[in-house]
Amino acid sequence: MKHSPNLRSTGRAGLTVSAAALLTFGLAAPAAAEPVETYEGSVRAQYVGNHQSGETVTMSAGTIGTNLFKLRLEDGSELITYCIDIETGIRSSAWYQEDSWANYPGKGSFAEPGKVHWILQNGYPTVSAEDLAEAADGANAARVTEKEALAATQAAIWHYSNGASLTRGQGNVKGIYDYLVANAEELPQEPAPTLSVNPNSAAGKAGETVGEFEISTNAATVPVDLTAPEGVQLVDLESGEAVTTVENGDKVGFSVPADADAGEASFSLQANATIKQGRLFKGENPDKATQTLITAEDSDVTVNAAASAEWAEADQPTPTPEPEPSEEPSENPSPEPTDEPEPKPTPTDAPSEDDKPAPGKDDEPSLPVTGGALLGLVAAGVAALGAGGGALYLARKRRSGSAAGTDA
């Protein structure tokens, strides 16, 4: 998530870490420079020096100076922070972004952030040096200094952020450190974000609701400043209704009409909110490591966030092509020759006697006179002559017999 150029702060570099810290990490303070990476949608701030220095302490990780660091926001307000990354030095003029505990980027493990949060609420500067000394067994309330209270609080934070232990501390440092470490409780509830929009950009097509932007803020309500073509609205994704203000947890998107041309829109938020004690700030530029910080106290600030979307024209339906006209057939089309034999006719049942027509002279078939037919006719004639001759012979024989009987 990136800020636009007009949102860049012009804060200049301030003091660097203490000489003891520089010797411990071998870190040379670089010249002031503009931030390489910037983000849109959450609080940005620049390290501008030390707010207050404490006593030098010897930890299991080495000897190091203790400080409260100062971050300057883009609205000019300032935050007071502690270090939660004992293994990394702070970079002069580094830019930071507010983020969640889960996104801790430093070396080592941000092991028990809930107990770190308790120490912030019960250590210096939330609790005065004198009150801390009275609460700590063995500390001399009359002689304790703010430097000792700061050093003891920072050492106790490192114990739970990076697993380091205090091995030596001046004056009342060890007594206050032991008190804080022994009494620290797990506070699982992470402070709410000041103001952020996630994600900060989206893309889609006309006819859709483009984007799903989630709002996170500890402000009660935040007014919306919308920049969009006519007809495009920022709507609540649950109700579908246009919005002019948003609250923590709201999800919104751009409602784009189906007939809209390709285009883009954006919305911006500005709120008077509180950066809560216990909020994590990490370096924006991952290529230039700087120690991770955590806010030591609440701070009221004016913060900004924004998001944008772009869309293409809606897909147009593909037109159905008209059929091409076919050629008109000729009046007497010739059938295409095929190699397939002509199908045999399917036999039908023989007609009944009632269905047969009465034979008539005109209906008798005429046969062609062929050689086979003539032979048949000759054979029939021979047979007829033979039969006639036999009949004649029998008739004569009967007559002869009849005559002989008469004579006798």
TORPA-34542 format. One record per residue (C-alpha): residue in three letters; y negated, x negated, z. Coordinates in steps of 0.02 Angstrom, whole numbers, plus 50000, padded with zeros to 5 digits. Layout:
// residues N
alaYXZ...
//
This chain:
// residues 408
met500005000050000lys498414991349943his496594993949984ser495334995449846pro494094980749839asn492654990649916leu493674992650074arg493834973950105ser493004967850263thr491724953950256gly492134947550430arg492064928750443ala493234916750529gly493004913650713leu493844902250837thr495634896450817val497034894950942ser496874883351089ala497154864751068ala498764865951167ala499464878851047leu498984868250896leu499874853250970thr501424863551011phe501624870450835gly500814856750734leu499714869950650ala498084864650571ala496764878250560pro496444881850374ala494764886150301ala494214904250301ala494844914050150glu494884931650082pro496524940950114val497824938949978glu498744955150011thr497904971050072tyr498594988050111glu498035006150100gly498555019350223ser498435010950394val497235000750499arg496754983450437ala495924970050540gln495504951550528tyr495774938250660val494044931850705gly494374921150859asn494884921551041his494224934851158gln494734925651317ser495784910451362gly497024908551503glu497944894351587thr499164883451492val500974887351536thr502624878651512met503954890051440ser505744886651390ala505044885951212gly503754872551257thr502014870451331ile500734882051258gly499004888951290thr498754907451322asn497414918451245leu496844935951213phe496494936851025lys495114946650939leu495394956950783arg493914964550691leu494194980850597glu493364985650435asp492194997650527gly491584983050634ser492484987950794glu493594975150881leu495334975050958ile495984964051099thr497784958251073tyr499174947551146cys500414936751050ile502234942651032asp502844928350923ile502934912451027glu503704902450884thr502284904950759gly500474899250771ile499004910350725arg498134907250559ser496244906550553ser495444921850471ala497154929750439trp497154948150392tyr498274960050487gln498934977650464glu499464990150596asp501324993750588ser502804999950689trp503884989850809ala505354991350689asn504404981150559tyr504144965850670pro504094951150548gly503984936050665lys505214922550711gly506414926150851ser506804943850905phe505554956750967ala506954960151089glu506324973051215pro504694980851153gly504814994951280lys504674982451425val503264973351335his502354990051330trp502604992151518ile501884974651550leu500344978951446gln500074994551552asn500324985351717gly499654967951678tyr497964960251641pro496684966351582thr497274984351613val497494979451796ser496224967551873ala496694950151930glu496424954752113asp497514970452102leu498874960452015ala498844947352151glu498994960552285ala500474968552196ala501354951852172asp502244944552323gly501624927152364ala500024928152258asn498374924852346ala497254939452299ala495704930752364arg495944915452255val496774922352096thr495794920051936glu495734930051774lys496424914751684glu497954915051797ala498184933851776leu498034932151586ala499274917651580ala500524926851690thr500404942651584gln500624933051420ala502114923351489ala502934939551547ile502674947051372trp503504931851290his504964933751409tyr505344951151339ser504724948951161asn505564932251122gly506744928751268ala505714914051334ser505584910051520leu504164902551621thr504664885751695arg502974880551764gly501294888951792gln499724884051886gly499154892252046asn499614910752056val500334911651880lys502164910551934gly501984923852070ile501174936751954tyr502404932451813asp503904935151930tyr503184951951986leu502934958351808val504634952551744ala505564959551895asn504744976751887ala504624979451698glu505374995951641glu505925001551469leu504625012951390pro505495018951231gln504055029651169glu503095019351041pro501235023551027ala500815034850880pro500045027150723thr498155028250709leu498115034550529ser499265031550382val499885039650220asn501625035750159pro501865031950016asn500165028349943ser500585032649761ala501725043849657ala502055048849476gly502725064349390lys502445077349252ala501295092249230gly502105108149292glu502755099449448thr502125095749623val501855077049609gly502165066349762glu502745068849940phe501445060650052glu501765060650240ile500285059750358ser500405050050521thr498945050250642asn498485052150825ala496905061550777ala496945080450803thr496465084850623val495865074450476pro494765081350335val495365078650157asp494225072050018leu495065076849853thr494665069349682ala495615078749546pro495435087449376glu495065106049373gly496595116249420val497465102249516gln497635105349703leu498275095849854val499545107549934asp500615108150090leu502395105650030glu503105117950155ser501935132650124gly501355128349947glu499545132349996ala498045121349961val497455110650107thr495735104250159thr496305096050323val497925087750377glu498775084050542asn500105072050604gly501775075250517asp501065085350371lys501835082450200val500735085750048gly500785083749859phe499755087149703ser500095103849618val499835100949431pro499785115849308ala501075115449168asp499725115349032ala498745100949109asp498415085449006ala499065068749068gly497945062849209glu497775056749388ala497095062349557ser496825055249730phe496385060149907ser495615050350049leu495595052750237gln494385046750369ala494615049650554asn493905044950721ala495485039950809thr496165028650945ile497175012950915lys498345014251061gln498855000351177gly500524993251118arg500224994850930leu500944980450828phe499874970750703lys500724959550576gly500024947450448glu499744955150277asn500184939550177pro502034935350195asp501754918650107lys500574912750244ala501424915850411thr500364920150562gln500954925750733thr501214944250764leu500024952750886ile500064968050999thr498564977851064ala498154975051247glu497114990751270asp496585007051186ser495145006151061asp494195020250979val493905016850794thr493465024850628val494915022750508asn495265026950325ala496805030150220ala497095036150042ala498415040149913ser498465043949726ala499595051149591glu499715051249403trp500655062649285ala501175064349103glu501085080148999ala502485092549024asp503965091348905gln503745103048756pro505265113548702thr506085107148543pro505815120048401thr507385127348319pro507445121348136glu507435135048001pro509055135847899glu508925128547723pro509185141247580ser510905140047498glu511145139747308glu511475156747230pro513255158347162ser513505161146974glu513975178546913asn515765173446869pro516195159246983ser517765149846938pro518945146847081glu519125128947132pro520855122547078thr521975117847222asp523645109247235glu524315122447351pro525605134747275glu525085152647260pro525735162847406lys527225174147375pro526875192747394thr527435200047558pro528855212547527thr528535230447575asp529745243847630ala530555253347486pro529775270347462ser530775285547517glu531485297947394asp530035309647433asp528815295947391lys529615292047220pro528735300547075ala529765311946963pro530305302446809gly529515307746651lys529655302646474asp528055293446484asp528635284846640glu530275277846571pro530145259446546ser530375252346376leu531455236846365pro531165223246242val532545221246113thr533345204446148gly535015196046104gly535725199646276ala535285218046261leu536135219846089leu537775212346153gly537755224946292leu537525239146173val538965233046061ala540125231446211ala539675248846267gly540025255646094val541745246946083ala542195254146252ala541675271446196leu542745270246037gly544245264346136ala544065278446258gly543895291046116gly545425284346026gly546495285246184ala545975302946215leu546405307746036tyr548135299646051leu548545309046210ala547985325346134arg549135323245983lys550605318446093arg550395334246196arg550375344746039ser551985336545974gly552875340046136ser552345358146133ala553005360545956ala554725353345994gly554965364846139thr554595380046033asp555895375445904ala557265373846032
//
